[in-house]
Amino acid sequence: MGTMPGSKKKSAMPPMPSCGTVVSNKRKMAAVSGSAASLPDEMVEEVLLRLPVKSIVRFRAVCRSWSAMFSSEEFCCLHRAMLANAAPTATPKLLYVSPAAGFDSTAMYSCSPSDPRDNLLFTLDYARGNFVEVVTPAPCHGLTLLYDAVPPAYYICNAATREVTRLPPYLDMSRRSSAGLGFDARTRKYKVVRLINAKPKEKEMIKCEVYTAGGGYGDRWRPATREVPFGMRRFVLAAVANAARHKLPPVFANGSLHWLVNPKSFLSWPRAAVISFSVAEETFTYSRSPSFWASEQHQPPLARVSVEHLVEMDNQLCMVRDLRNNPNCSTLEIWKLLDYSSGNWSMSHQIDLSGQVARDLCEPQIVRVIGSVGNCRSVKKIIIATSKRMVDQKFENKVHSYDPRSKALETILSVRETHTSRITNTPSSRFGLFEESLAAVHKTDKEMALSSTLAKATKEILLRLPAKSVIQTKLVCKQWLSLTESQSFIQSYLEHKNMDKRPKVMLVGKGTGQSGFSFAPLNRCLPEDHRHIVLLDTKMVCSKPCHGLNLISTEENDYLYNPCTGFHKVYCNQAQAQAEQHAFAVGNKNVGLGFDLLTCEHFLVEIFYKLKDFESRQYALTCELWRCKSGGYAQNSLVPPLPMNDMPPAYLEGMLYWMSEPRLGQRYERAIISFDIATNAFGAIPCPPCIAVWNGRSHQHAFVVELEGVLCAVLADPVGNNLDIWKLNHGEWCIAYIVHLEAWPDYSLETNVVVPLAVDPVDGRILLNTGKKLGLYDPVERTIQNLCSLDGAVACSEDQQSAGKPNIMGSEIRPLVPMLYEDNLACYPRVDKTRWM
């Protein structure tokens, strides 16, 4: 690969275009100079082979022949060989995965000690930044495999060309598994191989699935050519469990993917140390344990102090032995596998961790040797990545280099990051080695279809349609169905329809037929048009939109709704009518709608009071957690630390918040109760001092809301007719707004509970809701613009009865209820219920 056979290249390469002066009939002198300036194809190719990948990617736009040449497999191989023979830089170039500005995106950076600036390579949309891992720290022939643990999903990317593709979803996502990226030298194809452990009591113990990028199998995962041999299944099960538990992905070397077997999974020492999968033959073999395992066989496997992981160095499989827990010697040993058949291992490096820099390697929870840089023409250095959990969800990630000749350790990069989500496990290393390569990243059929000119034009048209119309277009054809159900289109639709970020209001009335409720946008529904909406016959409370969906609660049921598309799910409960007499309480329950940022699923948190005695201050409540996707219980034994008042909770970034009830329990002051959807854990947050103080003679009311993406605490003072709104910024409370209502009798706090719903980002006016009136309050002018008078609609009940809509015996005609919403396509597909035998 290092030599350049000219005759062979000349026959395989496409004709080279002349890049001199353009030939013109009117300029003969230019034609003469152009022909003289043109170079032979072989010379032009030799020049292009020496260009960096970034320049070659730009030169693809010169002409079609150059684009075809740069995409050819032969040119990519020659360019890779040229880079391999070139003198490497003194410092390694690294990849670093980091959360982007939004939770739903991940940024990939290139960095090096010589260039401290972070160079953004590309951004993965809809990938959870805190949970994306670099599966292949050492690139496989130029490509890197990434894994997002939330959906879950795999990505193949070429960091040099900025190309990336998301692999299609695979089956059995809930099982313990491990996957790696390999290269089939025979077919010149890349394969992602995934081993899956079976669930208990299943007939098939282990499965092996293969995805061939750009192969002839289509966009699907298929079973491997040959199954796991029966005699190796227990070793493979242990290897997959070890990889999943300790985040040890397989290593590609010598044409095979290798998984490490953990001896602690066995009562006696296993004979197999490494499970190998030939990417070309798709067969399994194993290698015997190294000699240091044999020296430890006099003690049980559980008593071992060393921890091992695999790494590829110089295209050879190596095992790193971590002896940091050994009281006698704290070292990292690197053993090289010399012979697969005999299992001959030889120690090639021993890294002493007693120096000043080495102390940084003794503390982290995760220490990984990710590869080596350099060749025979330069000093080879071993690259070590570490990850350490710190306080307040902070993590310190470092990269060190080790010089085998001088025995010197050097810290070459250090990055600290704060995880916005509450994760429980230490993440694996976020670093990988950067490799210049032109290796092609094959797009899936779905990605190519969505990126076509016709698909882009169709997308622009569909983005401008109402949500219900978009749902109907799914029946047009499979291409439109695939487009409208893609995550990118759903997100683009949400952003396009809500660009102004101004609050949008719908009026909710009684539904007709099978639909539980009817919805009419406020800006399309004038007061005189209320008579066309069927009024409610039951009391209900609506939540603010939470990731596209709203919660509508009545005394008997809770409804998950997308008012734009009509999607809804019903959740029955056993609430009793013991509510406070205002518009924002229903029965003896308090229900909140939350969203798990890890699993991207909505949850209902239902709190029911079995006992509520304000005289004795005794209370008894239960808490239940419902999964909205499956409709089943998630938890039913949760206990809040304090009693909640009857006002609905506020949702913000994966958390639900309630104001406590100081009239119950042993605590005579207010506090805010928090609930983490991801960890199912309750907590308590101090209130502003003026809100926390409470006495039995006070008639002030307090509750929590979300305004402008910030948690706010509201104190309603009926004496002064003021709403004091405090916001929580960086752990500190400060006053945000004071709403003066003394000049507006319809919004009097003596007779109403007034809730601030939203703040208009354009003019700063606050949307107020009393359950009967809806208005915009101007904090500067202290005026209110009435948007809708909802109690006046009750007079229309006689018209409804005369129109053939009789009132239900014993039911009360109630006004329409306002509800904030956002245009979106959020929904949950229907799932078949499990059949019990």
N, C-alpha and C positions, 0 to 999 in steps of 0.2 A: 504493500500500500504506500510505502514511502517513495518509490521511484515513479517516474512519470512516463509510461510507454507511449511515445508520441503517435505511432502508427495506429495503435489500437484506439486511442482517444479520438483521432481524426475521423475514423470511420463511424464512431458512435455518436459524436457530437453533431448538433444541428449546424447549418451554415451560419457563420458569424456575420452580422450586419456591419457595414462600414459606418463608423461613427465620425468620419471626417466631414468636410463641407458637403451640403446637399447638392446633388447633381441637378442642373437646370438647363433647359434648351436655350435660354436667353443669356446664360453666363458660361461660356465655354471655358474661360480661364478658371472659373470656380470648379468646373468638372475636372480639369487637369490637376489642380491642386488637391481636390478631394481624393482622386485615385492615387496620387502620390502619398497622401497622408494615411491611407488605409493600411492596416497591419494584417499579417497572416492570422488565420483563425487560431493556430496553436499558440502564438504569442499573446493574443488577446486573452485566451483562456488562462495562460500562465499568470497574467496580470490579475485576472478576476479571482483566481484561486487564492491569491494572497490578500484579498480584501477581508475586512471583518464582516461578520454576519449582518450587522446593522446596515452597512453600505450595500451589501448584496440585496437585502430586502428592498431597499429604495430603488436599486437599479432594475428590479423586475418590471418597473413601469416604462423602461426605455423602449422596448419593442416586444413583440410576441415571442420571437425566437430566443431572446435573452430570458424571458420569463419561463419558457419551456426548458431551457438549458438549466437554469437555477433550480428547477423543480425535479430534474432528472435524478434518478438514484445514483448514477455513476458520478455526476458532478458532486453530489452530497458526500459520497464516499471519499473522493479525491480531496475535497475541501477538509474533511475531517482528518484525513491522513496528513495533510499539510499542517494543520493546527497541532497535531500530535507531535510532529517532528520539530516544530518551532520551539524556541527557548521559552519556557514558562516565565511568568512574572514572578517577582520576588515575594509577593504577598498573594494569598488566594483571594479569589472573588467568590462571594457568597450570595445565596438566596435567603431572603427572610420573609416569613409570612406574618402579617400583622393585621389586626382589625382595622377596617376603614372607618370613615366618619359615621356611617350608619351601621346598625347592628346586622343588617342583611347584606353586607358586602365585606370582601376580604381583599387586601392589597398585597401584591407581591413586589418586593423591592430587591434590587441588587446593591450590594455594599461591599466595601473592602477597607482594610486599615489605612491604605494610602489615600482613599477618598471617603472622608467621613460623611459626606452628604448622602442622603438616601435617594436613590434613583428609582422612581416608580416605574415598574415594567408594565403591569396591567392590573386590572381590578376584576375580581370575580363577583358578579352580582348574584344575590340570593344565596350566598354562601355565608354561614355563620362565622364571623371572624374569630371568635374566641374558641372555636372548636375545629378549625381546619388544621390538619397535620400534613407534614411532608413525609410521605410514605417511603420515598426513595431518596435519602439524603445524597447519595452518589448517583448522578443521572445515568439512566440506562440508554447508552448510545445516543445521548443528547436529550432524552425526554425524561420528565419528572412526573411522578404520580402523586396527586394530592387527594386527601380524604376529608370530607365534611361529615362529622359524626351526627349531625342533627337530622337530615332528611331520611337516611344517609345517602351519600353520593360520592362517586369517584370522578376525578378530573385528570386528563392527560394534558400536559402543557410543555411547550418548548419556550423556555425563558428567554432565549436569544432572539427568536423571531416573534415573540409575544403572541403566539398562537396557543389556543386552549380549546378543549372540547370536553363536554360533560358526557359521561357514559350513560347509557340508558339504565333505568331502574332495574333492579334484580329482585328475584323472589327470596322469600325467607329472610326478610330484613331484621326480624326480631331475634334471630339466633346468633350465637357467638361465632365470629368468623375472623378471618385474616386474609389479606390479599396483597399481591405484589405484581410488579411490572417486569416482564422479561422480553427478550428479543430472540426470535426464531431465525437463526443464521441461514437455514435452508430455504425458507420461503421469503426471507427479508421482511417479516411482519412482526409487529409488536403484539404481545398478548398480556392481558391482565388475568391472573389466576387467583381464584378465591376458594378457600377451604372453609366449609361450614360444618359445625358440629350439630348433631341432631338433638332434638329435645328429648327429655326423659320418656321412656317407654315407646319410643319410635323404633320401627324396624330397621331403618337404614341409619347406621351410626355416624357416618361422615359422607359429605358430598364434596365434589370438586367441580366448579364451574369455570368456564373459560370465555373471555371476550376477546375476539381478534379484531384489532383496529384496522379498518379498511380491507378486511378479508372477505371471503365469499360466503360468509355465514349470515350476513345481514346484521342489523342492529339488535342483537339479542345475546344473552348469555346462554351458553350451551353446555351440556355435560362434557367432561373431558373424555378423550378417546378411550382411556382405560380407567377403571375404578381403582380405588385404593386396595391394595392386596390385603387379604384377610389377616395375615400375620402381622401387618404393620398398622392396623387400625388403632390400636391402643396407643401407639407412639404418636400417630398423627393427631389423635384427640388431645393428647397431652401437649403437643407442639402448638396447636391452635389455641388451647386454653392459656398457655404461657404467653403467646403473642398478643392475645386480646387483653389479658390481665395487666401485663407490664408494658404494653404498647411497643412490642418488638416485631415490626413487620419483617417479612422474609427478605433475604439478600440475594441479588442476582449475580452469579459468577460462574464462569465456565459453561455457559449455556443452560444453567439450571437455577431454579429458585430454591432457597434453603431456609428451613424453619428449625429453630433450636428447641430441643426437648428439655424440659425442666425436670431434673431428677427428683425434686420434692413432690412430684405427682405420683411417685411410686413408693411402695414400702421397701423394696429392695432396689439396688442400683440397676437401671436399664442398660441393655447392651447397645441401644441406639442413642446417639447424641444429636445427630442432625438428620432431618428428613429432607430429601431432595426431590424436586419435580423437574424432569427434563422438558423444557419448553417446546422443543422440536418433536420429540417422541411422545410427549404427554404420558410419561410413565414415572412411577415412584421407586426410589431406592433410599437407602439410609447409610450413614457413616457411623463407625464405631466411636466410642467415647475416647477422649484424650487421656494421656497418661496420668495427669493430675487427678482425674476422676478415680482412676484405679487406686491411687494412693490414699483416697478418702473413703474407700469402701469398707473400712473397718468400723466406720460410724454410720448411723442412719442418715438418709438424705436430708431429713428435716434439721439436722444439726449443722449443716454446712453454713459457713459465713461468707463464701464467695458468691458473686452473681455474675452471670455471663451474658453476653450478647454477640451477635455476628456482625461482621463488616467485610466489605470487599476492598482489598488493597492489591494493586498491581495485577488485577484480574485473577486474584486468588482468594479463596475463602479463608477468612481469619476469625478466630474467636477471641473476644476481649474478656479477660478475667478480672473482675472488680473485687479487690481485696481491701477496700476501705474499712470494712467492719472487722477485719482481722486485727486483734490487739498487738500481734507480734510484728507485722509488717504491713504498711499501708502503701500498696502499689497497684498499678494497672499493668497487667501482663497481656501481651498480644501473641497468640499462638496461630501458626499458619498450618493449614491442612496440606500435607505433601502428597498423600496418596488416598484416594477415595475408597479403594477396595480394602486396604489393610487398616485404614483409620490411623495413619501415621501423622501425628501432630508434632510440630516443632516450635518452641518459643523463639520468636524473632525480636521482640522488644520488651523491656521492662521499665516502666515509667515510675520513678520515685516521687511520692507525694509528700515529701517532708520539707520542701522549700517554701519560700514566701508566697510565690504565685501558686504553688501546688495546693496551698491551703484553700484556695477558691474551689478546688475540685473535691475537697473532703466534705464540704457542707451540703452541696446541692442534693436534692432527692434523685435527680436524673443526671447521669453522666454517660454520654454516648460518643464513641469514636465513629465519626461519620465518613472518614476516608483519608486519603493522602493526596498531596500535590507534589509536582516535580517529577523528573525522570532521570535517566542516566547522565544527562548533561548538566544537571543542577542538583542542589541539595534538596533531598526529599524531606518533607515535613508532614507529620501526622496531625490531623485536625480533630479537635475534641470539642463537643458542644455540651453545655450544662444548662439546667433549668432549676430554679430555686423558688419556692413559694415564700412570700414575705407577708407582711401584715396588710390588712385592708384590701384584700384581693389583688395585691401587687405581686408581680413575678419578675425575677431577674434572670435574663438569659445571656449567657456569655459564650464566646468562642475562643479556644486556646489553640496554639500551635506548639508542637513538640519536635525538636531537632534531635534525631537519633545520634548524630555525630557528637554534638556538644552537650547532649543530655539537658538542654535548656528548655524550660517551659515559658511561654509568653502569652499573655492575654491580649488578643488582637481586636476584640469587639465586645461591647457590653451594651445591652438594651434592657430598659425597664419598661414595663407596660402594666396598665391597670385594666382589669377585666370588669366590664360594666355588668355582666351577668354573674349570678351567684353559682359558680361551679364548685364541685366538691372534690374533683380529682386534679392532681397536678398534670398539666398538659405535657405532651412530649416535646422534644426539641423542635423549635420553629425554623431551624437553619438547614440549609442544604448547600451543596457545592454548585457553582455556576459553571456551565460548560458551553462554549461556543459550538453551535451545531446547526445545520440546515435540515435536520430530520423533520419529515412532514408529520403534522398532526392531522389525522384524517377526521373530518367532520362526520357526524352521524347523519343519516338520511333526514331526520327531523330538523336538525340544525340547518342543513342545506336548503330544505324546503322553506323554512321560516326566513332565511336570508335572501331568497330570490326576489327579483324586482316585482313580480306579481304579488308575492306575499307582503312586501313592504307597502305597496299601493293599497292592497286590501286592508291592511292594518290601519292605515291612515283614515280610511273610510269608516271602518268599524269603531274607531275611537270616538267618532263624532255622533254615534247612534246612542239612543237611550239604552239603559241596561237590559230592559226586557226585550228590546229588539235584538241586542247582541246574543242573548240566550236563544232566541228563535233561529238565528243564523247558523247555529250549530247543526241544524238539520239539513243545511244546503249540501254539504259534501264533507268528506273526511279531512280535507285540507283545512277547511274553515273550522271544523271541530278541533283539530290539533292546534290551530292558531289561537283560537279563543280560550282554550284550556291551558295554554302555556303560561308559566309563571311570569315571563317577561311581558306578555300582553296584559295580564291581570294587573301587574304593577303599573304599566304604562297607562292603562285606562284610569286607574286611581289617580295618578299624577295629573293626567290631562283634564279630568273632570273636576279636580279640586285644586287647580293652580292658584286661584285667588285666596284660598284658605279662609274664606269668609264663612261664618256659620250658616248652615242651611237647615230649615225647619220644615217638618211635615206635620200635618194634623192627622191624628189617628182616630178613626171611627170604627163602628161595628162592621164586620165583614158580611158578605153575602155568600150563600152556598157553603162550600167546604172551607173557604178562607176565613180565618179567625178575625182578621181586622182589615180595614181598608185604609189607604194612605193617600193624602193629597198634599203636594208641595204648597207651602204657604204663599210663595210668590205667584202661584197660579190660582189661588183660591181666595177670592175677595169675600168680605164678610157677608154680602148678600147671597153668595153661593153656598153657604153652610147648609141650606135646606136640602141640597142634593146629596149630602153625606148622612149616612145612617148613624144616629147618635148611639153612644154606648149605654149598655144596661148593667154594667158592672164597674167597680172601681179598679183602676189600673195605674201603674207607675212605669215610666219608660226610662231606660238608661241612656247615657251618651254613647255614640258609636265607639266600639272597641274593635279595632282591626277589621272594620267593615261591617260588623254585625251589631244589632241592638238587642237588649233584653227587655221584654214586656212582661210584667208581673201582675197577676191578679190574685184573688184570695185562694183560688183553686189550682191554677196552673202557672207555669213560667214558659214563655215563648221566646225562642231564639229566632230573630227575624233579620232578613235583608229586605228592607222595604222597597228597594229599587228593583229587585228581581222577583219578589214574592216568595223566595226560599224561606222555609220556617221549619222548626222542630219544636215539639211540645214535651214538657217535662211536668209530670203530675206531682203534687205534694199534698200534705195533710195540714195545711195552715188553718187556723181558727180566727174568726173575726174579733180580734181584741186590739185593734189598731188605734193609734192616736187619731184625733179628728182633724186631719189636715190632708192636703192633696198628695203627700209624698210618702205615705205609709199604707201598706196593704197587709191586713191580717196580723198575726203575731209573728211574722217572719221578716227577715232582712236578707235579701238576695243580691249578690254582686256578680257581675260578669267580668272575668279576667282572661288573660292570654298568657300561655306559657311560651316564652321566647325560645326555649330550647327545642320543644317539639312542634312549635307553630300550631298550637291547638287551643281552642277556647275552653274555659272551665266555668262552671257555675258553683259558687260558694253559697250554700243555703244555711241560714241560722234560724232556728225555731226556738221560741220561748215556751217552755212547758209551765213555768211559774214566773210571775212578775208581780211582786208585792212591794209597792213603794213605801208602805207604812213600816213593815218589818225589814225592808231592804233585802229581802231574800229573793233569789232568782234561780232558775234552772234552765239551761239551754243546751241544745245539741247543734252540731255542725256537720254538714255533709258536703262532699266535693264530688261533682259530676263531670265526667268527660263529655264534651259536646260532640266530639267526632263519633265515638262509639255509643254514646248514650248510657254508659254504665257508671257504677260507683268507682271513684278513685280512692276516696278515704271516707270513712264514716265514724271515726273515733277521735276527731280533732277537738281540742278544747281551747277556746280563746282565753287569754289571760285576764280579760276584763269584760264586763257586759257592754253591749253596744246600744246606742240609742236607736230610735226608729227611722233615722234619715238614711237614704241609700249611700253606699260607699262610693269612693272615688278610685278610679283605676289610673295607674301611671307606671309605665315601663316594667311590666311583669309583677306589679304589686297592687294590692287592694288596701284601702284605708277606710276606717270607720272612726267616728267620734265616740268616746265611751259615754256611758250613762252614769252620772255621779249620784243619781237617786237610788242606785242598787249597789250591793256589795259593801266591802269594807273601806273602799277608797272614796274620800269626800272631795275629790278634785278631778278635773277632766284630763284625759290623755288620749292620744291617737293610737288606735290599734292597727297594726300592719299585718299583712299576710302575703308571704312569698309563694307565688304560684308554682315555681320550679321546685322548691324544696319542701312545700307543704308545711311551712313553719310560721307560727304567729310571733309577733313582737310588739313592743310599745315604744312610742315616740313622744317626748314631752311637747306640750302645747305652748303657745306664747303665754307668758305669765298672766296677762289680763283675761285669757280664756280659761286657763287652768283653774283659776280661783272660782269657787262656787259655794253658794249657801242656799239653804232651803227657802229663804224669802225672796231670792232673786228670780225674776221672770225672763232673764236672758236665755236665749237659745243658741246653741253652737253646733256646727256640723263641718264637714270637709267637702271640698270640691276640687276639681282640676281645671285650671285656667291657664291658657298660654303654655301648656306643657309643664306646669309647675304645680306641686301640691299646695293647696291653700286651705287655711282654717278661717271660718266665717263666724263672727259673733254678732247676733241679732239683738239689738237693744230696743225694746218696745217703748221705753220711756223717752229716749232721745230720737226714736224712729231712724236709727242709723244702722247700716251694715258695715262693720269693720272687717276688711278682708286682709289677712296676713298671708304672705307667701314664704315658702321654705327654699332658700337659696344657699347651696353649699353648707348645709347643716345649721344655718342661722335663720331665725325668723325676723322678718321686717314687714312693716305695713305697706301694702300695695295700693289699696283703694279704700276710700270712705264714701259710701253711698248714702246720700241724704234723701230721705223719703217723707219728711214732714209736710211738704207741699203737695203730696200726691195721696189722697185718701184711698184710692183703689189699691195702693201698694203699702198700706199701713201695716206695720208689724204687730199692732195690737190685735188685728183680726186675720192676718195672713202670715203664712210662712213664705218668705221671698227667697228664691234660690237664684244666684247668678250662674247662668249656663255657659256663657262664652264671652270672649272679648273680641270685638271686630278689629282685625289687624289693620284696617284702612284708616278708620277714624277714631279708634279707641273706645267706642261706646260699648257698654256692658249689656248683654241680653239678660233680662230679668223675667222670671216665671213665678207666678203665684198659684198656678193651677186654674185660675179664672182669667187672668190677664197676662199678656205677653207684650213686653215693651223693651225699647232700647234706651238706656240711661247714659246721658252725656255727663262725664265727671267734671267737665269745665263749666258748662252752663247750668248743671244740676237740673236738667230737664229730662222728661221721659216722652219718647215717641211711642204711642200705642200701636202695636202691630196687629193685634187681634184681641177681641173680647170674646172669650170662650163661653162665659156663663150666659151670654145672650142667646146662644144657640139652643138652650133648653126650651125656649118658647116655640121652637120648630117641631116639638114632639107631636103637637096636635095635627100638624100638616102630615107627618109621617103616618099617623094612625088613619087619617082620612085617605091616604094614598095606598091603603092595603097593608100597612106595616104595623100591626097592633102591638101594644106594649105587653110585655110578659107580666103575668099576675104576680104581684109582690115585688117586682123589680123597679128600680128607680132610673128614670131617664137622666143620664149624666152628660156633661158637656164633652166636647172633643178634647183630646189631650195633645199638647205639642211635644215633638220629639226631634232632637237634633239627629242629623244623618249625614252620610257622605256617599257620593256616587261611587259604586264599586260593584264587583262581580263575586264577592266572597260567598262561599257556600261549602257545604260538606256533602260529598256524594253518598248516596244511600248504600248501606252495607247490609248483607244478609245476616240475620241473627243466628247465633250458634245453636245448633240442634243438639239437645241433650238426649242421650239414649236411655 
